[in-house]
Amino acid sequence: MEVLFYDITKLILVAIATYQTDGEMTSLRFVHTADAHLGRSSQAFGTAAAEHRRRLEQAFERCVACCCDYEAQLLIVAGDLFDSPRPPEHAVQRVRSLLSELPRQSQVVATILIPGTHDPITPGSIYERWLAEGLPDGVYLLRPEQPTINIPELEVAVHFATDPDKFQPDPQAHFNIGLLHGSVQIPGRVDEDEVIITEEQIAGCGMDYLALGHWHSFGDYSREEVVALYPGSPEVVSLDQAEQGQALVVDLEEGGKVRWKRVTTGTLRYHRQDFDLADFADLEELIQAILVLADSDTILDVRLVGIASEQMIVDADRILERVEGRFFRIRLTDESYADWDETTPEPAGLVAGRFRELMKERFAAAETDEERQVIQQARSLGLALLAGKEVLS
């Protein structure tokens, strides 16, 4: 009896949220996310790998929470929910629990999933297992064998396709939502991928909204009457991902009007900073400048550029040792170079002058950037030693 009362109450809430009392307009609100990459190894994050995996899970939890916070009626995941076809069991069970409880904690009627490039339906995959054992409560997996689901209480049809020309809108539905995990073709930038959709295919797909996945940053590729959006990943997935993680809250209204809002779900931020070595007297001064940016939620990408003075001995290991614990992750690239054309070189007969000449010759003969960087560092170190400085520990 209690379960029956709950089901009736839920249907009433859905009806109120879906239809205005005067019957003039139908509306639908849903959360669109993709590319959560749960269960990722996160090896690129080094010692922060475990913490990065935890933040990926927390970001997806925030996407689910958005359904409650914004009173959404659908949750749409446009591929790559998991980072592999066989993700760690703890990630699988956490997702199953979250999605099973969602209908009881919100107005969400259904969660719609599609396979992605990282979590395809293959023998032994999590999705094959779920299809055999039973999907979590209220969860639907669209695939070639079942490319469409109609949800009568919301009067919406949701469609999946790997071939953009195969989208077929349901004329009986108030709303048609398409799901596609792939790349928008951008001549000269994106010409090939496993799944490609062109601007013309977007414009002609017949959907009210096209929920895209695969790209980790937000993108608006709407064409003509079709709104087509990438939400980006819920959390920063890779070291060079510039945008903070987010999801989209989307409103569809009868007549084709679409409203959408970007909601922050991630905690990590990527920041790139160039440091011109000509601005610093020594390595310690450079380290202090880097530490000014210290933040435990920041992925810092440092690039050393410019001309290093003779007093500047660039030691990447020493820099990272001093600053690494002050950031979520830091990456350092040394593209600086030494001033080989001194205006007042010392006489060739002096040891320092002869050393300069020899190093300059070796630099000119170097065949790779890696060799040149080693020679520059050796030059700076050698000149400092010849000057009687304490540079070795």
Secondary structure, 3 states (H helix, E strand, C coil): CHHHHHHHHHHHHHHHHHECCCCCCEEEEEEEECCCCECCCCHHHHHHHHHHHHHHHHHHHHHHHHHHHCCCCEEEECCCCECCCCCCHHHHHHHHHHHHHHHHHCCCCEEEECCCCCCCCCCCCHHHHHHHHCCCCCEEECECCECEEEEHHHCEEEEECCCHHHCCCCCCCCEEEEEEECEECECCCECCCCCEECHHHHHCCCCCEEEEECCCCCEECCECCEEEEECCCCCCCCCCCCCCCEEEEEEEECCCEEEEEEEECCCCEEEEEEEEHHHCCCHHHHHHHHHCCCEEEEEEEEEEECEECCCCCCCHHHHHHHHHHHEEEEEEEECCEECCCCCCCCCCCCHHHHHHHHHHHHHHHCCCHHHHHHHHHHHHHHHHHHCCCCCCC
